[in-house]
Amino acid sequence: MAQMIHYHFTDTFSFSDIKDMDESGILFDNGLSIFFEECRKNFSRVYPESSGTCIAERCASANPPYFEFYTCGKSMVILFDGLGRDTQQKFTEFQHKLERYGFSTYDLS
């Protein structure tokens, strides 16, 4: 009997690709979007024991640091690359902005 193979599809963006961000989500220069409410529901489906506010995983110790959002059908990764000395500051500011919007992220560091 054939086995179903799980494929993990991902779209990857740089932090500099973000055109706009508000409490509903992120809009990229190419017109694609991340909707936070969709990510919250998807994360809760995968991790039912979660707080219900988690929308992504983050890893500050990766090179480059990143956030991976639980969008429908695939994940969307934002890499904090090409920022030089500002990398950790921009990463932390981004995390705090998500928290101000009422969402959390799971730390993989």
Jmol script that loads the backbone (N, CA, C; Angstrom):
load data "model"
ATOM      1  N   MET A   1       0.845  -1.176   0.000  1.00  0.00           N
ATOM      2  CA  MET A   1       0.000   0.000   0.000  1.00  0.00           C
ATOM      3  C   MET A   1       0.891   1.239   0.000  1.00  0.00           C
ATOM      4  N   ALA A   2       0.563   2.215  -0.810  1.00  0.00           N
ATOM      5  CA  ALA A   2       1.340   3.451  -0.902  1.00  0.00           C
ATOM      6  C   ALA A   2       1.137   4.288   0.352  1.00  0.00           C
ATOM      7  N   GLN A   3       2.208   4.930   0.776  1.00  0.00           N
ATOM      8  CA  GLN A   3       2.128   5.819   1.929  1.00  0.00           C
ATOM      9  C   GLN A   3       2.042   7.258   1.453  1.00  0.00           C
ATOM     10  N   MET A   4       1.286   8.039   2.185  1.00  0.00           N
ATOM     11  CA  MET A   4       1.192   9.452   1.868  1.00  0.00           C
ATOM     12  C   MET A   4       2.410  10.158   2.455  1.00  0.00           C
ATOM     13  N   ILE A   5       3.093  10.931   1.652  1.00  0.00           N
ATOM     14  CA  ILE A   5       4.273  11.673   2.100  1.00  0.00           C
ATOM     15  C   ILE A   5       3.839  13.097   2.413  1.00  0.00           C
ATOM     16  N   HIS A   6       4.198  13.558   3.595  1.00  0.00           N
ATOM     17  CA  HIS A   6       3.858  14.918   4.006  1.00  0.00           C
ATOM     18  C   HIS A   6       4.891  15.878   3.412  1.00  0.00           C
ATOM     19  N   TYR A   7       4.420  16.825   2.644  1.00  0.00           N
ATOM     20  CA  TYR A   7       5.299  17.863   2.102  1.00  0.00           C
ATOM     21  C   TYR A   7       5.062  19.145   2.866  1.00  0.00           C
ATOM     22  N   HIS A   8       6.118  19.831   3.154  1.00  0.00           N
ATOM     23  CA  HIS A   8       6.032  21.092   3.873  1.00  0.00           C
ATOM     24  C   HIS A   8       6.347  22.214   2.888  1.00  0.00           C
ATOM     25  N   PHE A   9       5.326  22.945   2.473  1.00  0.00           N
ATOM     26  CA  PHE A   9       5.508  24.039   1.537  1.00  0.00           C
ATOM     27  C   PHE A   9       5.714  25.333   2.307  1.00  0.00           C
ATOM     28  N   THR A  10       6.673  26.110   1.850  1.00  0.00           N
ATOM     29  CA  THR A  10       7.017  27.344   2.539  1.00  0.00           C
ATOM     30  C   THR A  10       7.280  28.452   1.533  1.00  0.00           C
ATOM     31  N   ASP A  11       6.782  29.644   1.815  1.00  0.00           N
ATOM     32  CA  ASP A  11       7.180  30.850   1.108  1.00  0.00           C
ATOM     33  C   ASP A  11       8.119  31.599   2.039  1.00  0.00           C
ATOM     34  N   THR A  12       9.220  32.088   1.502  1.00  0.00           N
ATOM     35  CA  THR A  12      10.219  32.773   2.311  1.00  0.00           C
ATOM     36  C   THR A  12      10.366  34.217   1.843  1.00  0.00           C
ATOM     37  N   PHE A  13      10.354  35.128   2.811  1.00  0.00           N
ATOM     38  CA  PHE A  13      10.481  36.559   2.546  1.00  0.00           C
ATOM     39  C   PHE A  13      11.573  37.140   3.434  1.00  0.00           C
ATOM     40  N   SER A  14      12.134  38.240   3.001  1.00  0.00           N
ATOM     41  CA  SER A  14      13.030  39.024   3.851  1.00  0.00           C
ATOM     42  C   SER A  14      12.201  40.055   4.605  1.00  0.00           C
ATOM     43  N   PHE A  15      12.681  40.455   5.756  1.00  0.00           N
ATOM     44  CA  PHE A  15      12.019  41.497   6.543  1.00  0.00           C
ATOM     45  C   PHE A  15      11.798  42.744   5.683  1.00  0.00           C
ATOM     46  N   SER A  16      12.743  43.037   4.807  1.00  0.00           N
ATOM     47  CA  SER A  16      12.644  44.223   3.944  1.00  0.00           C
ATOM     48  C   SER A  16      11.528  44.105   2.898  1.00  0.00           C
ATOM     49  N   ASP A  17      10.952  42.902   2.702  1.00  0.00           N
ATOM     50  CA  ASP A  17       9.848  42.698   1.762  1.00  0.00           C
ATOM     51  C   ASP A  17       8.502  43.137   2.331  1.00  0.00           C
ATOM     52  N   ILE A  18       8.461  43.475   3.619  1.00  0.00           N
ATOM     53  CA  ILE A  18       7.197  43.870   4.250  1.00  0.00           C
ATOM     54  C   ILE A  18       6.833  45.281   3.798  1.00  0.00           C
ATOM     55  N   LYS A  19       5.632  45.394   3.229  1.00  0.00           N
ATOM     56  CA  LYS A  19       5.131  46.698   2.778  1.00  0.00           C
ATOM     57  C   LYS A  19       4.361  47.394   3.891  1.00  0.00           C
ATOM     58  N   ASP A  20       3.565  46.591   4.634  1.00  0.00           N
ATOM     59  CA  ASP A  20       2.732  47.157   5.691  1.00  0.00           C
ATOM     60  C   ASP A  20       2.393  46.068   6.694  1.00  0.00           C
ATOM     61  N   MET A  21       2.079  46.488   7.916  1.00  0.00           N
ATOM     62  CA  MET A  21       1.704  45.555   8.975  1.00  0.00           C
ATOM     63  C   MET A  21       0.770  46.277   9.929  1.00  0.00           C
ATOM     64  N   ASP A  22      -0.336  45.600  10.288  1.00  0.00           N
ATOM     65  CA  ASP A  22      -1.244  46.127  11.298  1.00  0.00           C
ATOM     66  C   ASP A  22      -1.779  44.965  12.123  1.00  0.00           C
ATOM     67  N   GLU A  23      -2.778  45.215  12.957  1.00  0.00           N
ATOM     68  CA  GLU A  23      -3.273  44.181  13.867  1.00  0.00           C
ATOM     69  C   GLU A  23      -3.930  43.007  13.151  1.00  0.00           C
ATOM     70  N   SER A  24      -4.244  43.152  11.858  1.00  0.00           N
ATOM     71  CA  SER A  24      -4.862  42.042  11.123  1.00  0.00           C
ATOM     72  C   SER A  24      -3.844  41.173  10.389  1.00  0.00           C
ATOM     73  N   GLY A  25      -2.661  41.718  10.074  1.00  0.00           N
ATOM     74  CA  GLY A  25      -1.677  40.907   9.374  1.00  0.00           C
ATOM     75  C   GLY A  25      -0.562  41.698   8.727  1.00  0.00           C
ATOM     76  N   ILE A  26       0.104  41.024   7.794  1.00  0.00           N
ATOM     77  CA  ILE A  26       1.284  41.570   7.117  1.00  0.00           C
ATOM     78  C   ILE A  26       1.032  41.545   5.617  1.00  0.00           C
ATOM     79  N   LEU A  27       1.352  42.638   4.946  1.00  0.00           N
ATOM     80  CA  LEU A  27       1.273  42.734   3.492  1.00  0.00           C
ATOM     81  C   LEU A  27       2.699  42.861   2.955  1.00  0.00           C
ATOM     82  N   PHE A  28       3.014  42.030   1.971  1.00  0.00           N
ATOM     83  CA  PHE A  28       4.335  42.061   1.354  1.00  0.00           C
ATOM     84  C   PHE A  28       4.309  42.860   0.058  1.00  0.00           C
ATOM     85  N   ASP A  29       5.481  43.284  -0.383  1.00  0.00           N
ATOM     86  CA  ASP A  29       5.611  44.067  -1.615  1.00  0.00           C
ATOM     87  C   ASP A  29       4.987  43.384  -2.823  1.00  0.00           C
ATOM     88  N   ASN A  30       5.017  42.051  -2.860  1.00  0.00           N
ATOM     89  CA  ASN A  30       4.492  41.315  -4.021  1.00  0.00           C
ATOM     90  C   ASN A  30       2.985  41.074  -3.958  1.00  0.00           C
ATOM     91  N   GLY A  31       2.314  41.609  -2.912  1.00  0.00           N
ATOM     92  CA  GLY A  31       0.867  41.485  -2.792  1.00  0.00           C
ATOM     93  C   GLY A  31       0.388  40.331  -1.930  1.00  0.00           C
ATOM     94  N   LEU A  32       1.264  39.385  -1.569  1.00  0.00           N
ATOM     95  CA  LEU A  32       0.874  38.292  -0.678  1.00  0.00           C
ATOM     96  C   LEU A  32       0.701  38.821   0.737  1.00  0.00           C
ATOM     97  N   SER A  33      -0.113  38.115   1.523  1.00  0.00           N
ATOM     98  CA  SER A  33      -0.418  38.555   2.884  1.00  0.00           C
ATOM     99  C   SER A  33      -0.356  37.398   3.871  1.00  0.00           C
ATOM    100  N   ILE A  34      -0.130  37.752   5.106  1.00  0.00           N
ATOM    101  CA  ILE A  34      -0.276  36.852   6.245  1.00  0.00           C
ATOM    102  C   ILE A  34      -1.405  37.431   7.083  1.00  0.00           C
ATOM    103  N   PHE A  35      -2.413  36.596   7.388  1.00  0.00           N
ATOM    104  CA  PHE A  35      -3.529  37.033   8.223  1.00  0.00           C
ATOM    105  C   PHE A  35      -3.380  36.381   9.593  1.00  0.00           C
ATOM    106  N   PHE A  36      -3.226  37.202  10.622  1.00  0.00           N
ATOM    107  CA  PHE A  36      -2.924  36.697  11.961  1.00  0.00           C
ATOM    108  C   PHE A  36      -4.013  35.792  12.517  1.00  0.00           C
ATOM    109  N   GLU A  37      -5.272  36.116  12.275  1.00  0.00           N
ATOM    110  CA  GLU A  37      -6.360  35.292  12.807  1.00  0.00           C
ATOM    111  C   GLU A  37      -6.307  33.883  12.200  1.00  0.00           C
ATOM    112  N   GLU A  38      -6.003  33.794  10.925  1.00  0.00           N
ATOM    113  CA  GLU A  38      -5.843  32.504  10.254  1.00  0.00           C
ATOM    114  C   GLU A  38      -4.694  31.715  10.896  1.00  0.00           C
ATOM    115  N   CYS A  39      -3.586  32.393  11.166  1.00  0.00           N
ATOM    116  CA  CYS A  39      -2.432  31.735  11.795  1.00  0.00           C
ATOM    117  C   CYS A  39      -2.766  31.253  13.200  1.00  0.00           C
ATOM    118  N   ARG A  40      -3.522  32.052  13.942  1.00  0.00           N
ATOM    119  CA  ARG A  40      -3.912  31.680  15.308  1.00  0.00           C
ATOM    120  C   ARG A  40      -4.749  30.405  15.289  1.00  0.00           C
ATOM    121  N   LYS A  41      -5.705  30.341  14.376  1.00  0.00           N
ATOM    122  CA  LYS A  41      -6.557  29.145  14.275  1.00  0.00           C
ATOM    123  C   LYS A  41      -5.736  27.922  13.868  1.00  0.00           C
ATOM    124  N   ASN A  42      -4.830  28.088  12.905  1.00  0.00           N
ATOM    125  CA  ASN A  42      -4.014  26.963  12.445  1.00  0.00           C
ATOM    126  C   ASN A  42      -3.070  26.471  13.532  1.00  0.00           C
ATOM    127  N   PHE A  43      -2.452  27.395  14.265  1.00  0.00           N
ATOM    128  CA  PHE A  43      -1.552  26.995  15.348  1.00  0.00           C
ATOM    129  C   PHE A  43      -2.331  26.235  16.417  1.00  0.00           C
ATOM    130  N   SER A  44      -3.535  26.702  16.755  1.00  0.00           N
ATOM    131  CA  SER A  44      -4.364  26.045  17.771  1.00  0.00           C
ATOM    132  C   SER A  44      -4.793  24.645  17.334  1.00  0.00           C
ATOM    133  N   ARG A  45      -4.979  24.442  16.031  1.00  0.00           N
ATOM    134  CA  ARG A  45      -5.329  23.109  15.531  1.00  0.00           C
ATOM    135  C   ARG A  45      -4.164  22.140  15.700  1.00  0.00           C
ATOM    136  N   VAL A  46      -2.961  22.620  15.431  1.00  0.00           N
ATOM    137  CA  VAL A  46      -1.763  21.774  15.543  1.00  0.00           C
ATOM    138  C   VAL A  46      -1.385  21.553  17.001  1.00  0.00           C
ATOM    139  N   TYR A  47      -1.531  22.604  17.820  1.00  0.00           N
ATOM    140  CA  TYR A  47      -1.179  22.546  19.239  1.00  0.00           C
ATOM    141  C   TYR A  47      -2.397  22.948  20.080  1.00  0.00           C
ATOM    142  N   PRO A  48      -3.355  22.037  20.270  1.00  0.00           N
ATOM    143  CA  PRO A  48      -4.581  22.387  20.994  1.00  0.00           C
ATOM    144  C   PRO A  48      -4.334  22.834  22.439  1.00  0.00           C
ATOM    145  N   GLU A  49      -3.201  22.462  23.002  1.00  0.00           N
ATOM    146  CA  GLU A  49      -2.887  22.856  24.375  1.00  0.00           C
ATOM    147  C   GLU A  49      -2.302  24.269  24.461  1.00  0.00           C
ATOM    148  N   SER A  50      -2.132  24.943  23.320  1.00  0.00           N
ATOM    149  CA  SER A  50      -1.535  26.284  23.305  1.00  0.00           C
ATOM    150  C   SER A  50      -2.489  27.314  23.902  1.00  0.00           C
ATOM    151  N   SER A  51      -1.972  28.506  24.115  1.00  0.00           N
ATOM    152  CA  SER A  51      -2.736  29.577  24.753  1.00  0.00           C
ATOM    153  C   SER A  51      -3.867  30.113  23.889  1.00  0.00           C
ATOM    154  N   GLY A  52      -3.824  29.840  22.598  1.00  0.00           N
ATOM    155  CA  GLY A  52      -4.841  30.361  21.694  1.00  0.00           C
ATOM    156  C   GLY A  52      -4.477  31.694  21.079  1.00  0.00           C
ATOM    157  N   THR A  53      -3.320  32.238  21.440  1.00  0.00           N
ATOM    158  CA  THR A  53      -2.874  33.504  20.862  1.00  0.00           C
ATOM    159  C   THR A  53      -1.635  33.337  19.984  1.00  0.00           C
ATOM    160  N   CYS A  54      -1.077  32.143  19.936  1.00  0.00           N
ATOM    161  CA  CYS A  54       0.161  31.906  19.204  1.00  0.00           C
ATOM    162  C   CYS A  54      -0.105  31.842  17.698  1.00  0.00           C
ATOM    163  N   ILE A  55       0.732  32.535  16.910  1.00  0.00           N
ATOM    164  CA  ILE A  55       0.536  32.592  15.465  1.00  0.00           C
ATOM    165  C   ILE A  55       1.763  32.130  14.674  1.00  0.00           C
ATOM    166  N   ALA A  56       2.898  31.950  15.361  1.00  0.00           N
ATOM    167  CA  ALA A  56       4.134  31.634  14.638  1.00  0.00           C
ATOM    168  C   ALA A  56       5.164  31.041  15.576  1.00  0.00           C
ATOM    169  N   GLU A  57       6.188  30.475  14.970  1.00  0.00           N
ATOM    170  CA  GLU A  57       7.394  30.080  15.690  1.00  0.00           C
ATOM    171  C   GLU A  57       8.469  31.101  15.364  1.00  0.00           C
ATOM    172  N   ARG A  58       9.390  31.315  16.305  1.00  0.00           N
ATOM    173  CA  ARG A  58      10.479  32.247  16.065  1.00  0.00           C
ATOM    174  C   ARG A  58      11.780  31.633  16.556  1.00  0.00           C
ATOM    175  N   CYS A  59      12.878  32.017  15.919  1.00  0.00           N
ATOM    176  CA  CYS A  59      14.193  31.554  16.359  1.00  0.00           C
ATOM    177  C   CYS A  59      15.183  32.706  16.230  1.00  0.00           C
ATOM    178  N   ALA A  60      15.501  33.306  17.354  1.00  0.00           N
ATOM    179  CA  ALA A  60      16.436  34.432  17.383  1.00  0.00           C
ATOM    180  C   ALA A  60      17.877  33.979  17.232  1.00  0.00           C
ATOM    181  N   SER A  61      18.158  32.705  17.536  1.00  0.00           N
ATOM    182  CA  SER A  61      19.545  32.221  17.481  1.00  0.00           C
ATOM    183  C   SER A  61      19.928  31.653  16.114  1.00  0.00           C
ATOM    184  N   ALA A  62      18.974  31.550  15.204  1.00  0.00           N
ATOM    185  CA  ALA A  62      19.277  31.053  13.852  1.00  0.00           C
ATOM    186  C   ALA A  62      20.059  32.117  13.084  1.00  0.00           C
ATOM    187  N   ASN A  63      20.707  31.698  12.038  1.00  0.00           N
ATOM    188  CA  ASN A  63      21.439  32.632  11.195  1.00  0.00           C
ATOM    189  C   ASN A  63      20.917  32.521   9.768  1.00  0.00           C
ATOM    190  N   PRO A  64      20.061  33.396   9.329  1.00  0.00           N
ATOM    191  CA  PRO A  64      19.516  34.573  10.012  1.00  0.00           C
ATOM    192  C   PRO A  64      18.316  34.209  10.897  1.00  0.00           C
ATOM    193  N   PRO A  65      18.021  35.067  11.877  1.00  0.00           N
ATOM    194  CA  PRO A  65      16.835  34.868  12.714  1.00  0.00           C
ATOM    195  C   PRO A  65      15.577  34.910  11.854  1.00  0.00           C
ATOM    196  N   TYR A  66      14.502  34.251  12.321  1.00  0.00           N
ATOM    197  CA  TYR A  66      13.294  34.194  11.503  1.00  0.00           C
ATOM    198  C   TYR A  66      12.046  33.996  12.349  1.00  0.00           C
ATOM    199  N   PHE A  67      10.908  34.294  11.728  1.00  0.00           N
ATOM    200  CA  PHE A  67       9.577  33.944  12.222  1.00  0.00           C
ATOM    201  C   PHE A  67       8.952  33.061  11.160  1.00  0.00           C
ATOM    202  N   GLU A  68       8.273  31.984  11.573  1.00  0.00           N
ATOM    203  CA  GLU A  68       7.555  31.119  10.644  1.00  0.00           C
ATOM    204  C   GLU A  68       6.086  31.099  11.037  1.00  0.00           C
ATOM    205  N   PHE A  69       5.239  31.652  10.167  1.00  0.00           N
ATOM    206  CA  PHE A  69       3.815  31.805  10.436  1.00  0.00           C
ATOM    207  C   PHE A  69       3.026  30.612   9.930  1.00  0.00           C
ATOM    208  N   TYR A  70       1.972  30.246  10.662  1.00  0.00           N
ATOM    209  CA  TYR A  70       1.111  29.104  10.360  1.00  0.00           C
ATOM    210  C   TYR A  70      -0.043  29.532   9.448  1.00  0.00           C
ATOM    211  N   THR A  71       0.273  29.836   8.206  1.00  0.00           N
ATOM    212  CA  THR A  71      -0.758  30.208   7.246  1.00  0.00           C
ATOM    213  C   THR A  71      -1.406  28.946   6.678  1.00  0.00           C
ATOM    214  N   CYS A  72      -2.496  29.091   5.934  1.00  0.00           N
ATOM    215  CA  CYS A  72      -3.208  27.934   5.373  1.00  0.00           C
ATOM    216  C   CYS A  72      -2.439  27.289   4.231  1.00  0.00           C
ATOM    217  N   GLY A  73      -2.286  25.972   4.313  1.00  0.00           N
ATOM    218  CA  GLY A  73      -1.680  25.202   3.243  1.00  0.00           C
ATOM    219  C   GLY A  73      -0.178  25.238   3.161  1.00  0.00           C
ATOM    220  N   LYS A  74       0.432  26.176   3.842  1.00  0.00           N
ATOM    221  CA  LYS A  74       1.892  26.299   3.835  1.00  0.00           C
ATOM    222  C   LYS A  74       2.292  27.219   4.977  1.00  0.00           C
ATOM    223  N   SER A  75       3.568  27.285   5.220  1.00  0.00           N
ATOM    224  CA  SER A  75       4.040  28.259   6.196  1.00  0.00           C
ATOM    225  C   SER A  75       4.688  29.412   5.435  1.00  0.00           C
ATOM    226  N   MET A  76       4.755  30.548   6.086  1.00  0.00           N
ATOM    227  CA  MET A  76       5.411  31.716   5.500  1.00  0.00           C
ATOM    228  C   MET A  76       6.478  32.165   6.481  1.00  0.00           C
ATOM    229  N   VAL A  77       7.713  32.231   5.979  1.00  0.00           N
ATOM    230  CA  VAL A  77       8.866  32.560   6.807  1.00  0.00           C
ATOM    231  C   VAL A  77       9.331  33.976   6.487  1.00  0.00           C
ATOM    232  N   ILE A  78       9.604  34.736   7.534  1.00  0.00           N
ATOM    233  CA  ILE A  78      10.221  36.051   7.381  1.00  0.00           C
ATOM    234  C   ILE A  78      11.623  35.966   7.963  1.00  0.00           C
ATOM    235  N   LEU A  79      12.618  36.148   7.092  1.00  0.00           N
ATOM    236  CA  LEU A  79      14.022  36.123   7.500  1.00  0.00           C
ATOM    237  C   LEU A  79      14.486  37.529   7.827  1.00  0.00           C
ATOM    238  N   PHE A  80      15.208  37.658   8.897  1.00  0.00           N
ATOM    239  CA  PHE A  80      15.792  38.939   9.280  1.00  0.00           C
ATOM    240  C   PHE A  80      17.242  38.942   8.798  1.00  0.00           C
ATOM    241  N   ASP A  81      17.362  39.083   7.475  1.00  0.00           N
ATOM    242  CA  ASP A  81      18.671  39.022   6.832  1.00  0.00           C
ATOM    243  C   ASP A  81      19.014  40.381   6.215  1.00  0.00           C
ATOM    244  N   GLY A  82      20.295  40.615   6.014  1.00  0.00           N
ATOM    245  CA  GLY A  82      20.742  41.846   5.377  1.00  0.00           C
ATOM    246  C   GLY A  82      20.539  43.093   6.203  1.00  0.00           C
ATOM    247  N   LEU A  83      20.405  42.968   7.509  1.00  0.00           N
ATOM    248  CA  LEU A  83      20.162  44.131   8.367  1.00  0.00           C
ATOM    249  C   LEU A  83      21.392  44.564   9.146  1.00  0.00           C
ATOM    250  N   GLY A  84      22.475  43.809   9.023  1.00  0.00           N
ATOM    251  CA  GLY A  84      23.713  44.169   9.724  1.00  0.00           C
ATOM    252  C   GLY A  84      23.548  44.201  11.223  1.00  0.00           C
ATOM    253  N   ARG A  85      24.043  45.263  11.815  1.00  0.00           N
ATOM    254  CA  ARG A  85      24.004  45.401  13.287  1.00  0.00           C
ATOM    255  C   ARG A  85      22.589  45.558  13.835  1.00  0.00           C
ATOM    256  N   ASP A  86      21.656  45.933  13.001  1.00  0.00           N
ATOM    257  CA  ASP A  86      20.272  46.154  13.448  1.00  0.00           C
ATOM    258  C   ASP A  86      19.444  44.878  13.503  1.00  0.00           C
ATOM    259  N   THR A  87      20.026  43.730  13.148  1.00  0.00           N
ATOM    260  CA  THR A  87      19.256  42.491  13.023  1.00  0.00           C
ATOM    261  C   THR A  87      18.494  42.151  14.293  1.00  0.00           C
ATOM    262  N   GLN A  88      19.172  42.030  15.413  1.00  0.00           N
ATOM    263  CA  GLN A  88      18.499  41.629  16.658  1.00  0.00           C
ATOM    264  C   GLN A  88      17.511  42.680  17.133  1.00  0.00           C
ATOM    265  N   GLN A  89      17.837  43.948  16.935  1.00  0.00           N
ATOM    266  CA  GLN A  89      16.926  45.016  17.330  1.00  0.00           C
ATOM    267  C   GLN A  89      15.632  44.955  16.519  1.00  0.00           C
ATOM    268  N   LYS A  90      15.745  44.792  15.205  1.00  0.00           N
ATOM    269  CA  LYS A  90      14.555  44.708  14.342  1.00  0.00           C
ATOM    270  C   LYS A  90      13.730  43.460  14.673  1.00  0.00           C
ATOM    271  N   PHE A  91      14.421  42.345  14.952  1.00  0.00           N
ATOM    272  CA  PHE A  91      13.752  41.097  15.314  1.00  0.00           C
ATOM    273  C   PHE A  91      12.934  41.295  16.590  1.00  0.00           C
ATOM    274  N   THR A  92      13.548  41.881  17.604  1.00  0.00           N
ATOM    275  CA  THR A  92      12.879  42.108  18.886  1.00  0.00           C
ATOM    276  C   THR A  92      11.725  43.101  18.740  1.00  0.00           C
ATOM    277  N   GLU A  93      11.931  44.169  17.983  1.00  0.00           N
ATOM    278  CA  GLU A  93      10.863  45.142  17.750  1.00  0.00           C
ATOM    279  C   GLU A  93       9.668  44.492  17.056  1.00  0.00           C
ATOM    280  N   PHE A  94       9.943  43.620  16.092  1.00  0.00           N
ATOM    281  CA  PHE A  94       8.885  42.906  15.373  1.00  0.00           C
ATOM    282  C   PHE A  94       8.097  42.023  16.347  1.00  0.00           C
ATOM    283  N   GLN A  95       8.805  41.292  17.199  1.00  0.00           N
ATOM    284  CA  GLN A  95       8.159  40.435  18.194  1.00  0.00           C
ATOM    285  C   GLN A  95       7.277  41.260  19.129  1.00  0.00           C
ATOM    286  N   HIS A  96       7.787  42.386  19.609  1.00  0.00           N
ATOM    287  CA  HIS A  96       7.020  43.234  20.518  1.00  0.00           C
ATOM    288  C   HIS A  96       5.784  43.826  19.828  1.00  0.00           C
ATOM    289  N   LYS A  97       5.899  44.125  18.545  1.00  0.00           N
ATOM    290  CA  LYS A  97       4.753  44.645  17.804  1.00  0.00           C
ATOM    291  C   LYS A  97       3.645  43.584  17.734  1.00  0.00           C
ATOM    292  N   LEU A  98       4.026  42.336  17.462  1.00  0.00           N
ATOM    293  CA  LEU A  98       3.043  41.248  17.453  1.00  0.00           C
ATOM    294  C   LEU A  98       2.368  41.118  18.811  1.00  0.00           C
ATOM    295  N   GLU A  99       3.152  41.244  19.877  1.00  0.00           N
ATOM    296  CA  GLU A  99       2.601  41.153  21.232  1.00  0.00           C
ATOM    297  C   GLU A  99       1.630  42.294  21.512  1.00  0.00           C
ATOM    298  N   ARG A 100       1.950  43.492  21.050  1.00  0.00           N
ATOM    299  CA  ARG A 100       1.026  44.629  21.229  1.00  0.00           C
ATOM    300  C   ARG A 100      -0.296  44.387  20.497  1.00  0.00           C
ATOM    301  N   TYR A 101      -0.258  43.647  19.407  1.00  0.00           N
ATOM    302  CA  TYR A 101      -1.474  43.291  18.675  1.00  0.00           C
ATOM    303  C   TYR A 101      -2.238  42.156  19.366  1.00  0.00           C
ATOM    304  N   GLY A 102      -1.675  41.583  20.425  1.00  0.00           N
ATOM    305  CA  GLY A 102      -2.355  40.541  21.188  1.00  0.00           C
ATOM    306  C   GLY A 102      -1.978  39.119  20.816  1.00  0.00           C
ATOM    307  N   PHE A 103      -0.884  38.946  20.061  1.00  0.00           N
ATOM    308  CA  PHE A 103      -0.463  37.625  19.625  1.00  0.00           C
ATOM    309  C   PHE A 103       0.874  37.237  20.235  1.00  0.00           C
ATOM    310  N   SER A 104       1.077  35.923  20.347  1.00  0.00           N
ATOM    311  CA  SER A 104       2.342  35.413  20.856  1.00  0.00           C
ATOM    312  C   SER A 104       3.003  34.556  19.777  1.00  0.00           C
ATOM    313  N   THR A 105       4.282  34.251  19.991  1.00  0.00           N
ATOM    314  CA  THR A 105       5.034  33.374  19.095  1.00  0.00           C
ATOM    315  C   THR A 105       5.810  32.363  19.946  1.00  0.00           C
ATOM    316  N   TYR A 106       6.013  31.196  19.398  1.00  0.00           N
ATOM    317  CA  TYR A 106       6.682  30.117  20.120  1.00  0.00           C
ATOM    318  C   TYR A 106       8.181  30.201  19.878  1.00  0.00           C
ATOM    319  N   ASP A 107       8.969  30.271  20.955  1.00  0.00           N
ATOM    320  CA  ASP A 107      10.417  30.437  20.874  1.00  0.00           C
ATOM    321  C   ASP A 107      11.120  29.117  20.639  1.00  0.00           C
ATOM    322  N   LEU A 108      11.856  28.996  19.548  1.00  0.00           N
ATOM    323  CA  LEU A 108      12.632  27.803  19.232  1.00  0.00           C
ATOM    324  C   LEU A 108      14.099  27.928  19.631  1.00  0.00           C
ATOM    325  N   SER A 109      14.511  29.103  20.098  1.00  0.00           N
ATOM    326  CA  SER A 109      15.925  29.343  20.446  1.00  0.00           C
ATOM    327  C   SER A 109      16.374  28.506  21.620  1.00  0.00           C
TER     328      SER A 109
END
end "model"
wireframe off; spacefill off
backbone 0.3
color backbone group
